[in-house]
Amino acid sequence: MANLTVTIEDEVLMKARMRALEQGTSVNALLRDYLRAYASEEVTRAMDDLVKLAKRARSASGKGGRTWTRDGLHER
């Protein structure tokens, strides 16, 4: 695992440490989790693309999206 040096104002770090302590974690863990999420932005973009594709497919069950009825599906 790599180390990272960050320069930050003393007051900001003190407040961050107090908040992290209240949440039962550390500033280090918070930054690590944030950077992990930031690095996985590709996953977020992929999900956004999937939502756009689903909207274009007009497969939603809203106004104008559904062309079938429950009774029609269950006709014998």
Order of alpha helices (4+ residues) and beta strands (2+ residues): alpha-alpha-alpha-alpha
